[in-house]
Amino acid sequence: MVLTEKDAKQLDRDDSLSRFREEFYIKPNTIYLDGNSLGLLSKRAERTLLESLNDWKEHGIDGWTRGQHPWFFLSERLGEMMAPLVGAEVDEVIVTGSTTVNLHQLVATFYKPSGKKSKILADELTFPSDIYALQSQLRIHGFDPDTHLVRVKSRDGRLLEEADIIEAMTDEIALIILPTVLYRSGQILDMNRLTGEANKRAILIGFDGCHSVGAIPHSFSEWGVDFAYWCNYKHLNGGPGSVGGLYVNKKHFGSAPGLAGWFGSKKEKQFDMEHTLTPAESAGAFQIGTPHILSLAPLLGALEIFAETRIENIREKSLKITRFLMDLMDQELSDMGFSVGNPQEDLRRGGHVSLEHNEAARICKALKENGIIPDFRAPNIIRLAPVALYTSYSEVWTAVQVLKKIMVEKQYEKFKNEREVVA
Ligand SMILES: *Cc1c(COP(=O)(O)O)cnc(C)c1O
């Protein structure tokens, strides 16, 4: 069956999430397919940011406890709002820090090398910041990252096999850190299975959820995941530098935070100003210092939108619209040197399509010149993320037609095949 523009329009009419599109600032004549790097601003996120600024204007110091969004409880309140997105109880999630800082906190808390059980298991495809954090944590403990950071190998440079990861869970491993969804290929790891295997071996396991939270459902608590951390500026549309998310399984409440600070206090105790920390009996214990209020505030509005639908509905559309994109690529651009680098099965693919092409860097530049916003990951990947809340099927249709024109006319040849500073 040949797909046509009419099909795209019909899919838009049938889209039960289409009402959310008008909530977002979408620039005319651009098609934004980069919501997996930085989600777009919604009117509600803008509103809650402005309300928080106004709380400052109106209340000064009293904004901590008064005003529309009292700052003292904001991280906890946002944790509650986020809990359904990760399958957690409300006090198991806190919005604090950033991805990398939260990873440091969690490793400082949960990495307890003992005798031979002293290594950390990660993978060779993971995001560099996570690796830097793990290497430095190992050094702090006096270990050599070359021997103590074990990286599971990929068989094809794109995907990881769960069986290979499980095989690497030896009795030398104290802690496992893995992505929920791989940032390049978009592969979803089987978190349930991996957690089960780690639990069986008494190895703690934590996940980096940057590319999955807000895009796919999770059941962290049901699966028995020990901890997780993620950023809120990608699929959750919290804004550039938005404060991150942190999950700690209830069974670990009461663990002393590795990196302690006064915002980890039990709320009622914090202003007693004692020199002995009384940690919160929740994920809140893993906060460090004063939260970045103006980078938390947009999340109030951004998460309101998620509360009006179900993450399962978001996932359903995401699967459908990414499949539509892949089918169109197949139909329109099959002989242009592209290959799809993400897994094909729905269970194993996340919220973006990962196209590989030798000229990827300059094809991305040509796309941008034509008003299509992709992102490029060196050396040869074009990531395209049609976002369930605001991308339409018609936009995907147009994006593929534009890409076809770029390829047929070889428009990309006028650009250098090199990445930009930020790519
Ligand atoms: C985006 C991303 C990060 C970014 O970390 P920050 O501390 O927010 O800069 C880390 N890990 C993964 C997998 C990411 O996709």
The ligand as an SDF file (V2000), in Angstrom:
LIG
                    3D

 15 15  0  0  0  0  0  0  0  0999 V2000
   20.9050   14.2610   27.6900 C   0  0  0  0  0  0  0  0  0  0  0  0
   21.5940   13.1900   28.4200 C   0  0  0  0  0  0  0  0  0  0  0  0
   22.4140   13.4600   29.5160 C   0  0  0  0  0  0  0  0  0  0  0  0
   22.6950   14.8820   29.9030 C   0  0  0  0  0  0  0  0  0  0  0  0
   23.1460   15.0420   31.1930 O   0  0  0  0  0  0  0  0  0  0  0  0
   23.0800   16.4900   31.8750 P   0  0  0  0  0  0  0  0  0  0  0  0
   23.6930   16.2860   33.1850 O   0  0  0  0  0  0  0  0  0  0  0  0
   21.6370   16.8910   31.9170 O   0  0  0  0  0  0  0  0  0  0  0  0
   23.8470   17.4230   31.0120 O   0  0  0  0  0  0  0  0  0  0  0  0
   22.9590   12.3960   30.2000 C   0  0  0  0  0  0  0  0  0  0  0  0
   22.7190   11.1130   29.8200 N   0  0  0  0  0  0  0  0  0  0  0  0
   21.9530   10.8340   28.7480 C   0  0  0  0  0  0  0  0  0  0  0  0
   21.6990    9.4210   28.3480 C   0  0  0  0  0  0  0  0  0  0  0  0
   21.3880   11.8580   28.0100 C   0  0  0  0  0  0  0  0  0  0  0  0
   20.6530   11.5720   26.9450 O   0  0  0  0  0  0  0  0  0  0  0  0
  1  2  1  0
  2  3  1  0
  2 14  2  0
  3  4  1  0
  3 10  2  0
  4  5  1  0
  5  6  1  0
  6  7  2  0
  6  8  1  0
  6  9  1  0
 10 11  1  0
 11 12  2  0
 12 13  1  0
 12 14  1  0
 14 15  1  0
M  END
$$$$
